[in-house]
């Protein structure tokens, strides 16, 4: 998560900003994990 999703890119100074950043990085990680684990839908002909 640190390098791929940008967890180490935060340079703010407030706790609220850090909390928002970590929340969005966590949501992105969850989304990518779900996309990777879900079976592929069959292609329509």
PyMOL Python script that loads the backbone (N, CA, C, O; Angstrom):
from pymol import cmd

cmd.read_pdbstr("""\
ATOM      1  N   UNK A   1       0.816  -1.185   0.000  1.00  0.00           N
ATOM      2  CA  UNK A   1       0.000   0.000   0.000  1.00  0.00           C
ATOM      3  C   UNK A   1       0.865   1.256   0.000  1.00  0.00           C
ATOM      4  O   UNK A   1       0.438   2.307  -0.479  1.00  0.00           O
ATOM      5  N   UNK A   2       2.046   1.153   0.521  1.00  0.00           N
ATOM      6  CA  UNK A   2       2.872   2.348   0.662  1.00  0.00           C
ATOM      7  C   UNK A   2       3.264   2.927  -0.678  1.00  0.00           C
ATOM      8  O   UNK A   2       3.092   4.125  -0.901  1.00  0.00           O
ATOM      9  N   UNK A   3       3.784   2.115  -1.571  1.00  0.00           N
ATOM     10  CA  UNK A   3       4.278   2.661  -2.831  1.00  0.00           C
ATOM     11  C   UNK A   3       3.234   2.607  -3.938  1.00  0.00           C
ATOM     12  O   UNK A   3       3.142   3.544  -4.731  1.00  0.00           O
ATOM     13  N   UNK A   4       2.458   1.558  -4.015  1.00  0.00           N
ATOM     14  CA  UNK A   4       1.512   1.384  -5.113  1.00  0.00           C
ATOM     15  C   UNK A   4       0.329   2.343  -4.999  1.00  0.00           C
ATOM     16  O   UNK A   4      -0.083   2.939  -5.994  1.00  0.00           O
ATOM     17  N   UNK A   5      -0.220   2.494  -3.792  1.00  0.00           N
ATOM     18  CA  UNK A   5      -1.426   3.310  -3.619  1.00  0.00           C
ATOM     19  C   UNK A   5      -1.138   4.706  -3.089  1.00  0.00           C
ATOM     20  O   UNK A   5      -2.064   5.509  -2.971  1.00  0.00           O
ATOM     21  N   UNK A   6       0.070   5.014  -2.777  1.00  0.00           N
ATOM     22  CA  UNK A   6       0.418   6.366  -2.370  1.00  0.00           C
ATOM     23  C   UNK A   6       0.266   6.662  -0.893  1.00  0.00           C
ATOM     24  O   UNK A   6       0.056   7.818  -0.525  1.00  0.00           O
ATOM     25  N   UNK A   7       0.364   5.664  -0.037  1.00  0.00           N
ATOM     26  CA  UNK A   7       0.231   5.900   1.394  1.00  0.00           C
ATOM     27  C   UNK A   7       1.338   6.803   1.913  1.00  0.00           C
ATOM     28  O   UNK A   7       1.132   7.535   2.881  1.00  0.00           O
ATOM     29  N   UNK A   8       2.496   6.763   1.294  1.00  0.00           N
ATOM     30  CA  UNK A   8       3.612   7.580   1.763  1.00  0.00           C
ATOM     31  C   UNK A   8       3.659   8.971   1.112  1.00  0.00           C
ATOM     32  O   UNK A   8       4.626   9.704   1.318  1.00  0.00           O
ATOM     33  N   UNK A   9       2.644   9.345   0.336  1.00  0.00           N
ATOM     34  CA  UNK A   9       2.654  10.625  -0.370  1.00  0.00           C
ATOM     35  C   UNK A   9       2.054  11.769   0.434  1.00  0.00           C
ATOM     36  O   UNK A   9       2.072  12.910  -0.028  1.00  0.00           O
ATOM     37  N   UNK A  10       1.531  11.505   1.603  1.00  0.00           N
ATOM     38  CA  UNK A  10       0.881  12.559   2.387  1.00  0.00           C
ATOM     39  C   UNK A  10       1.922  13.470   3.019  1.00  0.00           C
ATOM     40  O   UNK A  10       2.864  13.002   3.659  1.00  0.00           O
ATOM     41  N   UNK A  11       1.745  14.779   2.834  1.00  0.00           N
ATOM     42  CA  UNK A  11       2.666  15.751   3.414  1.00  0.00           C
ATOM     43  C   UNK A  11       1.927  16.816   4.214  1.00  0.00           C
ATOM     44  O   UNK A  11       2.462  17.901   4.441  1.00  0.00           O
ATOM     45  N   UNK A  12       0.725  16.523   4.636  1.00  0.00           N
ATOM     46  CA  UNK A  12      -0.062  17.492   5.396  1.00  0.00           C
ATOM     47  C   UNK A  12       0.384  17.584   6.844  1.00  0.00           C
ATOM     48  O   UNK A  12       1.285  16.868   7.280  1.00  0.00           O
ATOM     49  N   UNK A  13      -0.258  18.469   7.575  1.00  0.00           N
ATOM     50  CA  UNK A  13       0.140  18.699   8.954  1.00  0.00           C
ATOM     51  C   UNK A  13      -0.956  18.405   9.961  1.00  0.00           C
ATOM     52  O   UNK A  13      -0.678  18.324  11.158  1.00  0.00           O
ATOM     53  N   UNK A  14      -2.181  18.243   9.517  1.00  0.00           N
ATOM     54  CA  UNK A  14      -3.269  18.043  10.478  1.00  0.00           C
ATOM     55  C   UNK A  14      -3.651  16.566  10.566  1.00  0.00           C
ATOM     56  O   UNK A  14      -3.439  15.789   9.635  1.00  0.00           O
ATOM     57  N   UNK A  15      -4.212  16.213  11.697  1.00  0.00           N
ATOM     58  CA  UNK A  15      -4.681  14.847  11.880  1.00  0.00           C
ATOM     59  C   UNK A  15      -5.850  14.563  10.945  1.00  0.00           C
ATOM     60  O   UNK A  15      -5.950  13.469  10.390  1.00  0.00           O
ATOM     61  N   UNK A  16      -6.742  15.549  10.768  1.00  0.00           N
ATOM     62  CA  UNK A  16      -7.898  15.341   9.887  1.00  0.00           C
ATOM     63  C   UNK A  16      -7.460  15.059   8.454  1.00  0.00           C
ATOM     64  O   UNK A  16      -8.021  14.180   7.799  1.00  0.00           O
ATOM     65  N   UNK A  17      -6.471  15.787   7.964  1.00  0.00           N
ATOM     66  CA  UNK A  17      -5.972  15.539   6.615  1.00  0.00           C
ATOM     67  C   UNK A  17      -5.331  14.174   6.489  1.00  0.00           C
ATOM     68  O   UNK A  17      -5.538  13.469   5.501  1.00  0.00           O
ATOM     69  N   UNK A  18      -4.550  13.800   7.493  1.00  0.00           N
ATOM     70  CA  UNK A  18      -3.918  12.472   7.487  1.00  0.00           C
ATOM     71  C   UNK A  18      -4.978  11.383   7.520  1.00  0.00           C
ATOM     72  O   UNK A  18      -4.870  10.378   6.817  1.00  0.00           O
ATOM     73  N   UNK A  19      -6.009  11.587   8.344  1.00  0.00           N
ATOM     74  CA  UNK A  19      -7.072  10.591   8.469  1.00  0.00           C
ATOM     75  C   UNK A  19      -7.819  10.423   7.152  1.00  0.00           C
ATOM     76  O   UNK A  19      -8.122   9.298   6.755  1.00  0.00           O
ATOM     77  N   UNK A  20      -8.118  11.522   6.472  1.00  0.00           N
ATOM     78  CA  UNK A  20      -8.778  11.434   5.160  1.00  0.00           C
ATOM     79  C   UNK A  20      -7.902  10.699   4.157  1.00  0.00           C
ATOM     80  O   UNK A  20      -8.392   9.863   3.398  1.00  0.00           O
ATOM     81  N   UNK A  21      -6.631  11.001   4.150  1.00  0.00           N
ATOM     82  CA  UNK A  21      -5.706  10.360   3.210  1.00  0.00           C
ATOM     83  C   UNK A  21      -5.642   8.853   3.451  1.00  0.00           C
ATOM     84  O   UNK A  21      -5.729   8.069   2.507  1.00  0.00           O
ATOM     85  N   UNK A  22      -5.493   8.454   4.692  1.00  0.00           N
ATOM     86  CA  UNK A  22      -5.413   7.029   5.019  1.00  0.00           C
ATOM     87  C   UNK A  22      -6.731   6.334   4.702  1.00  0.00           C
ATOM     88  O   UNK A  22      -6.732   5.190   4.247  1.00  0.00           O
ATOM     89  N   UNK A  23      -7.847   7.008   4.935  1.00  0.00           N
ATOM     90  CA  UNK A  23      -9.154   6.420   4.612  1.00  0.00           C
ATOM     91  C   UNK A  23      -9.285   6.179   3.114  1.00  0.00           C
ATOM     92  O   UNK A  23      -9.758   5.121   2.702  1.00  0.00           O
ATOM     93  N   UNK A  24      -8.874   7.143   2.291  1.00  0.00           N
ATOM     94  CA  UNK A  24      -8.970   6.964   0.845  1.00  0.00           C
ATOM     95  C   UNK A  24      -8.016   5.892   0.332  1.00  0.00           C
ATOM     96  O   UNK A  24      -8.363   5.136  -0.575  1.00  0.00           O
ATOM     97  N   UNK A  25      -6.830   5.822   0.899  1.00  0.00           N
ATOM     98  CA  UNK A  25      -5.880   4.782   0.494  1.00  0.00           C
ATOM     99  C   UNK A  25      -6.424   3.404   0.863  1.00  0.00           C
ATOM    100  O   UNK A  25      -6.295   2.456   0.088  1.00  0.00           O
ATOM    101  N   UNK A  26      -7.026   3.293   2.033  1.00  0.00           N
ATOM    102  CA  UNK A  26      -7.611   2.019   2.453  1.00  0.00           C
ATOM    103  C   UNK A  26      -8.772   1.628   1.550  1.00  0.00           C
ATOM    104  O   UNK A  26      -8.912   0.457   1.195  1.00  0.00           O
ATOM    105  N   UNK A  27      -9.607   2.596   1.174  1.00  0.00           N
ATOM    106  CA  UNK A  27     -10.720   2.317   0.263  1.00  0.00           C
ATOM    107  C   UNK A  27     -10.204   1.867  -1.101  1.00  0.00           C
ATOM    108  O   UNK A  27     -10.760   0.947  -1.701  1.00  0.00           O
ATOM    109  N   UNK A  28      -9.150   2.505  -1.591  1.00  0.00           N
ATOM    110  CA  UNK A  28      -8.559   2.101  -2.866  1.00  0.00           C
ATOM    111  C   UNK A  28      -7.997   0.688  -2.786  1.00  0.00           C
ATOM    112  O   UNK A  28      -8.136  -0.099  -3.722  1.00  0.00           O
ATOM    113  N   UNK A  29      -7.364   0.376  -1.666  1.00  0.00           N
ATOM    114  CA  UNK A  29      -6.812  -0.976  -1.482  1.00  0.00           C
ATOM    115  C   UNK A  29      -7.933  -2.016  -1.464  1.00  0.00           C
ATOM    116  O   UNK A  29      -7.801  -3.080  -2.067  1.00  0.00           O
ATOM    117  N   UNK A  30      -9.027  -1.714  -0.779  1.00  0.00           N
ATOM    118  CA  UNK A  30     -10.173  -2.630  -0.738  1.00  0.00           C
ATOM    119  C   UNK A  30     -10.753  -2.826  -2.133  1.00  0.00           C
ATOM    120  O   UNK A  30     -11.047  -3.952  -2.534  1.00  0.00           O
ATOM    121  N   UNK A  31     -10.917  -1.737  -2.869  1.00  0.00           N
ATOM    122  CA  UNK A  31     -11.462  -1.824  -4.224  1.00  0.00           C
ATOM    123  C   UNK A  31     -10.576  -2.690  -5.117  1.00  0.00           C
ATOM    124  O   UNK A  31     -11.078  -3.567  -5.821  1.00  0.00           O
ATOM    125  N   UNK A  32      -9.274  -2.456  -5.096  1.00  0.00           N
ATOM    126  CA  UNK A  32      -8.368  -3.236  -5.942  1.00  0.00           C
ATOM    127  C   UNK A  32      -8.326  -4.699  -5.534  1.00  0.00           C
ATOM    128  O   UNK A  32      -8.219  -5.578  -6.389  1.00  0.00           O
ATOM    129  N   UNK A  33      -8.409  -4.970  -4.236  1.00  0.00           N
ATOM    130  CA  UNK A  33      -8.429  -6.352  -3.763  1.00  0.00           C
ATOM    131  C   UNK A  33      -9.695  -7.064  -4.229  1.00  0.00           C
ATOM    132  O   UNK A  33      -9.640  -8.213  -4.667  1.00  0.00           O
ATOM    133  N   UNK A  34     -10.830  -6.383  -4.135  1.00  0.00           N
ATOM    134  CA  UNK A  34     -12.090  -6.981  -4.600  1.00  0.00           C
ATOM    135  C   UNK A  34     -12.064  -7.219  -6.110  1.00  0.00           C
ATOM    136  O   UNK A  34     -12.551  -8.247  -6.580  1.00  0.00           O
ATOM    137  N   UNK A  35     -11.509  -6.296  -6.861  1.00  0.00           N
ATOM    138  CA  UNK A  35     -11.406  -6.471  -8.306  1.00  0.00           C
ATOM    139  C   UNK A  35     -10.520  -7.657  -8.661  1.00  0.00           C
ATOM    140  O   UNK A  35     -10.806  -8.393  -9.605  1.00  0.00           O
ATOM    141  N   UNK A  36      -9.466  -7.836  -7.917  1.00  0.00           N
ATOM    142  CA  UNK A  36      -8.535  -8.929  -8.178  1.00  0.00           C
ATOM    143  C   UNK A  36      -9.139 -10.277  -7.802  1.00  0.00           C
ATOM    144  O   UNK A  36      -8.861 -11.284  -8.453  1.00  0.00           O
ATOM    145  N   UNK A  37      -9.959 -10.304  -6.761  1.00  0.00           N
ATOM    146  CA  UNK A  37     -10.505 -11.583  -6.287  1.00  0.00           C
ATOM    147  C   UNK A  37     -11.776 -12.013  -7.001  1.00  0.00           C
ATOM    148  O   UNK A  37     -12.109 -13.198  -6.991  1.00  0.00           O
ATOM    149  N   UNK A  38     -12.495 -11.082  -7.620  1.00  0.00           N
ATOM    150  CA  UNK A  38     -13.776 -11.427  -8.250  1.00  0.00           C
ATOM    151  C   UNK A  38     -13.528 -12.199  -9.553  1.00  0.00           C
ATOM    152  O   UNK A  38     -12.587 -11.911 -10.292  1.00  0.00           O
ATOM    153  N   UNK A  39     -14.380 -13.170  -9.812  1.00  0.00           N
ATOM    154  CA  UNK A  39     -14.226 -13.926 -11.074  1.00  0.00           C
ATOM    155  C   UNK A  39     -14.576 -13.024 -12.256  1.00  0.00           C
ATOM    156  O   UNK A  39     -15.410 -12.124 -12.158  1.00  0.00           O
ATOM    157  N   UNK A  40     -13.927 -13.293 -13.345  1.00  0.00           N
ATOM    158  CA  UNK A  40     -14.184 -12.514 -14.553  1.00  0.00           C
ATOM    159  C   UNK A  40     -15.547 -12.898 -15.130  1.00  0.00           C
ATOM    160  O   UNK A  40     -15.911 -14.073 -15.172  1.00  0.00           O
ATOM    161  N   UNK A  41     -16.283 -11.895 -15.568  1.00  0.00           N
ATOM    162  CA  UNK A  41     -17.565 -12.150 -16.199  1.00  0.00           C
ATOM    163  C   UNK A  41     -17.306 -12.673 -17.618  1.00  0.00           C
ATOM    164  O   UNK A  41     -16.380 -12.220 -18.290  1.00  0.00           O
ATOM    165  N   UNK A  42     -18.130 -13.630 -18.068  1.00  0.00           N
ATOM    166  CA  UNK A  42     -17.922 -14.141 -19.427  1.00  0.00           C
ATOM    167  C   UNK A  42     -18.201 -13.047 -20.457  1.00  0.00           C
ATOM    168  O   UNK A  42     -19.117 -12.242 -20.294  1.00  0.00           O
ATOM    169  N   UNK A  43     -17.409 -13.033 -21.501  1.00  0.00           N
ATOM    170  CA  UNK A  43     -17.575 -12.030 -22.554  1.00  0.00           C
ATOM    171  C   UNK A  43     -18.780 -12.391 -23.415  1.00  0.00           C
ATOM    172  O   UNK A  43     -19.026 -13.557 -23.722  1.00  0.00           O
ATOM    173  N   UNK A  44     -19.520 -11.357 -23.792  1.00  0.00           N
ATOM    174  CA  UNK A  44     -20.686 -11.587 -24.653  1.00  0.00           C
ATOM    175  C   UNK A  44     -20.232 -11.736 -26.094  1.00  0.00           C
ATOM    176  O   UNK A  44     -19.298 -11.074 -26.546  1.00  0.00           O
ATOM    177  N   UNK A  45     -20.913 -12.618 -26.797  1.00  0.00           N
ATOM    178  CA  UNK A  45     -20.552 -12.860 -28.207  1.00  0.00           C
ATOM    179  C   UNK A  45     -21.368 -12.028 -29.135  1.00  0.00           C
ATOM    180  O   UNK A  45     -21.194 -12.108 -30.351  1.00  0.00           O
TER     181      UNK A  45
END
""", "prot")
cmd.dss("prot")
cmd.show_as("cartoon", "prot")
cmd.util.cbc("prot")
cmd.orient("prot")
